Amino acid sequence: MFEIINLITEPLQYAFMVRGMIAGVIVGSVCAVLGVYIVLRGMALFGNALSHAILPGVAVGYLVGGNNQTWLFIGGLVAGILTSIGIGSISKGGLKEDTATGVIFTGMFALGIALISTVRNYSVDLTHFLFGNVLGVSDSDLWLIGICGCLVILTIFAFYKELLVISFDPLLAKTLHLPINFLNYLLLVLIAVTIVLSLQTVGIALMSAMLVTPAATAYLVTRRLPIMMVLSALCGSVSAIVGLYLSFYVNIASGPAIVLVCTSFFIITFLLSHHRGVIRKVSS
């Protein structure tokens, strides 16, 4: 028993681990709650594309302010919003949304790598951008993540009913004369903000997993939106904590460790889910 307690408390003796866990819980919860709408609306491809498309903005922020999280946040947010508007405009011009998404995100991602490659030690910096560095979160970074995370959650709950309607019944939303375009762009902006505040935790390459996997796990268990959000947030936050412990004791990168734990939860749920589990279907 003492050994188990020691295993739990030992990482907490380090301030960087405590900051990393707090940041991981915030990011995991925010991504998971917003991810419910992404899963329900079939926007997983868009979320993945947008997480890669912020790279040029992050690169510009890095070139201007170095590792200053504020500059990285501003640059990534501007790039995310411009990408969202660009994809929406091109898709309205006649191309399908997935085609527009593919064109924009690959071009933006290439531009970001090109910008970062101008830095002498770009290989190290690119690794941090792609896979995160949650253990490098500072106190100021933590405040920025916390404030932005709270704003995203508050916005989601402020527009809960409207987002619920456009997600489940777009025809009803038109009948009720809801501002559909505004709500759609609001959701895109929330995704962009969430991706940027999650940059240091899991990185660009793994961001899509934190947006989609916890929500997909909750989707296997329930169809009730409030319960789905709670379960999704629980999955995301627990994945962050367990992933950081795994990173500490097994000596692997923190971002991939978090995503691997989250994916494991999904696989277990997929196999054992009472209503949709593979094992249950085979046994019956």
N, C-alpha and C positions, 0 to 999 in steps of 0.2 A: 504493500500500500504506500509506504514511504517513497519507494522508487517511482511509482506512478506520479505521485504529487511532485516529486523532484523533476520528472520529465516535463510536467506541465509548467512549473514555475521557473525553471532555469532560463528559458529564452526571454522571460519577462524581466529579467535582471538587466537586459540591455535596452537602452532608450530607443535605439533604432528599430528594434523588434516591436516595441509597444506602438511606436508611431506607425510602423508598417501595418500592424494588425488593425489599428483604428482606421487607417486609410483604406485598407482592404475591405473592412466591414461596410464602410460608407459607400465605396465604389460598388461592391458586390450587391448591396441592397438597391442602390439607385439604378444600376444597370438591369437588375432583375425585374424591378417594378415596371420600368419603361419597356423592357423586353417583352412583357406580356402583350402590349399593343403590337409590337413588331411581329411576334409569332401569330397573333390572331389575324393580322392584316397581310400576312405572307410577305413581309418586307425584309426577310433575312438577307437576301442578296444586296438590298440597298444598304442595310446596316454594315455589311462587310465592305462594300464599296466605299462608303463614306468614311469608315475608319482608316482606310488606306489613302483616301483622297485628301485628308488633312495634312499629309506629310509635307507638301511644299510650304504651307503656312507655318508649320512647326519649324521647318528648316529656316525660313526667313526670320522667325522669332529667335531662333538660336544664333543666327548670324548677327542679329542686332544686339541681343542681350545675353548671349551665352546660355548658361543653364538656368537663368532666371525663369522661374515657373510662370510668372505673370506674362512675360513676353511670349513664352511658348503657348500659353493659354490663349492670348489674344490672336496670335498668328494662326493657330489651329482653328479657333472659332470662326475667324473671317473666312478661312479656306473652306470650312465645313458648310457655312451658310451659302457662300458663292457656288459651291458644288451642288448643293440642294436646289438652289434656284436654277442653275444651269441644266441639271437633269430634268427638272420640271418643265423648263422652257423648250428643250429639245424634244421631249416626249409629246408635248402639245403640238409641235410642228409636224408630226406625222410618224416619227419613229416610235417603236414600242419602248416602254420604260426600261426593260432589261437591256435592250440594245444601247440606249442612251447612257444607262448606268455603266455598261462595260466600256464604252468609248471614253467617258469622262474620267472614270476612276483610274484606268490604266494610264491615261495621259497625265493626270495629276500625280500619280504615284511615281512615274518616271521623272517628272519635273522635280519632285521632292528629293529623289535620290541624286539627281544631277546637281541640285543646289548643295546638298550635304557633301557631295564628293569634292567640292571646292575647299573643304576644310581639311587641314593636314592629317588629323587623326580621325578622319570620318568613319573608319571601320568600327571603332569603339563606340562613337556617338550613335551611329546607325543601329548598332546592336541594342543600345539603351532605348532608342525610339521604337524599334520593332518589337522587343520582348519585355520592355519595362524594367524598372529598377525601384521596386517598392521599398526596399530597405534603405534607399537614399532619400526618402521623404523627410523634409525638414519641417520645423514647426510652422513656418510661414506657408509651406506647401499644404500642410494639413489644414490650416485655417481656410485656404482657398478652396480645397476639395470639399470641406465641410459646408462652407457657405453656398457654393454652387450646387452641391448635392441637395441641400435643403430647399433651395430655390426651385430645382427641378421637381422634387417631390411635391412641394406646395402647389406648383403650377399644374401638375398632373391631377391633384385632388380638387383644385379649383375648377378645372374643366373636365372633371370625371364623367359626368353624365353626357356631355357633348362628344367626348372621345369614345365613350361606350357606344353611342348611337352610330357614329360614322364607322366604327369598327365592325359592328354586328349587322347593321341594316342601313346601308347608304341611301336606299330609296326612301326610308322613313326620315332620314336626315334632310333630304330634299323637300319632303312633304312638310316638315316642321320649319322649313326655311332657315336652317342652321347655316352659319357662315362656313361652308365646307372648305373652300380654298384657304381661308384663314386658319382653320383647325388643322388642315393637312400641313401647311407650312409651319405652324406652331409645333407640330409633332416632329417635323424634320429638324427644326432649330433645337428642340429638346434633345434629339438624338445627337446632334453635333456637339452640344454642350457636354453631354454625358461622355461622349467619346474622348473629348479633350481632357476632361477632369480625370478620366481613367487612364490617360496616356502613361503616367509614371508607374501605374500599378501592374498592368499586364501588357502594355505596349500595343502598337498598331496592329501587328500581325495576329495577335490573339484576342483583340478587342471584341470581335464578332462573337466569340465563344461566350463571353460574359453577358452579352446582350441576348443571346438566343438560348443557350443551353439551360440555365436555371428556369426560364419561362417554359421551355419545351418539357422539362421535367415536371413542372407543376401542371402543365396541360394534360399530361398522362394520368394525373390523379383526379382532377376536378375540372368542371366547366363553369363553375361560379367564379366570376371575375374577382371579387374581393378575396376569396380564399386562394385563388390562383396567385394573386399578387403577394399575399402573405407567405405562401409556400415558396414562391419564386425568390422572394427576398431572403427567406431563411436559408434556402439552398445556396444562394450567392454569397451570403455573409459567412456561413459555416465553411464553404469551400475556400474562402480567403483565409480563414483562421487555420484550418487543417493544412492547407497548402503551404502556409508559412512555417508551420511546425515541421512539415515534411522537408521543406527547403533547408531548415536549420539543422536537422538531424541527418539527412541523407546527402546534404551538400549539392543540391541541384538548384537551377535558376528559379527564383520565386514565382515569376509570371507563369511559366509553363507548369510549375507544380500546382498552382491554383487552378488552372484550366484542366489539368489532368484529374484532380479531385472532383471538380464539377462534372466532368464527362463521366467519371465513375458513378456518381450519383444518378446521372441520367440512364446509364446502362442498367444499373441495378433496378431502378424504377421501371424501366422498359421491360425487364424480364419478370418482375414481380407484381406489377400493377394489378389491382383487384379486377378492374374492368377490361384493361387492354394488354395485360402482361402476356408475353410470349409463352412462358412456362404454363400459365393458367390455360391458355388456348390449346396447347399441346396435350396437357393432361386431361382436358375435357373432350 
